[in-house]
Amino acid sequence: MMRKHVVVIGAGFSGVAAATALARRKNAPRVTLIERGRFGTGLAYGTKDRSHLLNVRASNMSAYADKPADFADWLKSKTGAASTTFASRARYGAYIQDVLKRSSRAAMFGGGLKRVRGEAVACRAGSGWWHVTLASGQEIEANGVVLALGNQNVSTPAVFADANVPVLDPWDAKALQKIGRGDVLLLGAGLTMIDVALSLSRRSKTQTIYALSRRGQTPRMHLDPPRPPPSTPLQLPQNLSDALHEFRREARAMAERGEAWQLAVDRMRSVTPALWRTLSDEQQRRFLRHLRVWWDVHRHRTAPEIAERAEALQRDGKLRVLAGEVVSAERKGRSFELYHRQRGSMVRHRLDVAAIVNCTGANLDLTRSSDPLVQQMLSEGLARAHPCGLGLDLDDDARVLDARGKVLGSLYAIGPITVGSFWESTAVPEIRARAAAIAELF
């Protein structure tokens, strides 16, 4: 009997997790993994800066749903580090590449795992087949496709694009190294901002680093030492307002028992996707408008050592976090003159900076994506954007819904582009569980 063939598009962590789960199955299908850049690292783990650490301890970073200690064991064998360590992102990238190598070797005795270097530009349904077209013109036929497209390119804010003021990519290390002497503005105040601020702070040319976001909220810190959350998941009402009130009540009760707020958030983790999917489109949009930033800074935390370094930069005046927005930008010779308004004020403040770095995070509004594959699938009705504006619209099994809201067949999505459908879908534990679930459907 001919084995099934599954194409996985994208080979960052999400793609490798999906390909690995497929290749390890009994009677595994043939797997083709397509990637236009480096296999295994993606944007998140491609950095070479050793000061960039994971924001999750090693004990929870295994690529395998059924082997939760795999990364901790791998890390200990390489460095001797404990499972509570926050490893470097570069080290984790090396681990994912090792996972891919192991999966490729194991797959030799099954359906096989083939890597193809190239950019997928189209994916169309045929008679019982999917046809994936690469930029080179090569076509690949498959019984199923898994879209692991990762984070889409960040869009340049209009205030800079309209003024023809360049905004740097936070992961372009060469561009960051070329920044001249002076202050630097980082757009956004999340985890990416902290990584970039730590890198820039070591340069003698960098003076004050400004981090500007609408609310000026920065990521909170992980518990140190770590503590597991209570075993009972936090069950919340389906109505958004009722759920918020109940969560606050429970967090207060936990605080009175001497339990940290981090444990209250962690208790929600296993039930968050189900709760998210019960919210109406309007409730999801309300959450994104009013609560998203508070969720992000409490849910996506920094390693204690990273938090200490960031706090030291702020105490020393090297890093200043601002709440507000840039209202104008203009090039002035080799520098840039900016005016910004602080939150709640109409007063304009001037900043002269040597560079602007966009740390606002991924663009998950796929209707604005420049990816030719995304554009093709949306324009031809093979997929549709999620109503809340984040990623693709999917069913409960992560199958892509077409423009009519129908499932065409074995077309799945995993990772950041599933945020709109499942919300809790970008961290390693959720991605590896989703990869295993998708593999079982083949």
Sequence and secondary structure as in RCSB ss.txt:
>XXXX:A:sequence
MMRKHVVVIGAGFSGVAAATALARRKNAPRVTLIERGRFGTGLAYGTKDRSHLLNVRASNMSAYADKPADFADWL
KSKTGAASTTFASRARYGAYIQDVLKRSSRAAMFGGGLKRVRGEAVACRAGSGWWHVTLASGQEIEANGVVLALG
NQNVSTPAVFADANVPVLDPWDAKALQKIGRGDVLLLGAGLTMIDVALSLSRRSKTQTIYALSRRGQTPRMHLDP
PRPPPSTPLQLPQNLSDALHEFRREARAMAERGEAWQLAVDRMRSVTPALWRTLSDEQQRRFLRHLRVWWDVHRH
RTAPEIAERAEALQRDGKLRVLAGEVVSAERKGRSFELYHRQRGSMVRHRLDVAAIVNCTGANLDLTRSSDPLVQ
QMLSEGLARAHPCGLGLDLDDDARVLDARGKVLGSLYAIGPITVGSFWESTAVPEIRARAAAIAELF
>XXXX:A:secstr
    EEEEE  SHHHHHHHHHHHTSTT  EEEEEESS TTTTTTT    TT B SS GGG  S TT TTHHHHHH
HHHH   TT   BHHHHHHHHHHHHHHHHHHHTTTT EEEEES EEEEEE SS EEEEETTS EEEESEEEE   
S      HHHHTTT   B TT HHHHHT  SEEEEEE  SHHHHHHHHHHHT TTEEEEEEEESS     B  SS
     SS     SSHHHHHHHHHHHHHHHHHTT  HHHHHHHHTTTHHHHHHHS HHHHHHHHHHTHHHHHHHHS
 B HHHHHHHHHHHHTTSEEEEEEEEEEEEEETTEEEEEEEETT   EEEEEESEEEE S     GGG   HHHH
HHHHTTS  B TTSSSB B TT EEE TTS EEEEEEE SGGGHHHHSS SSHHHHHHHHHHHHHT 
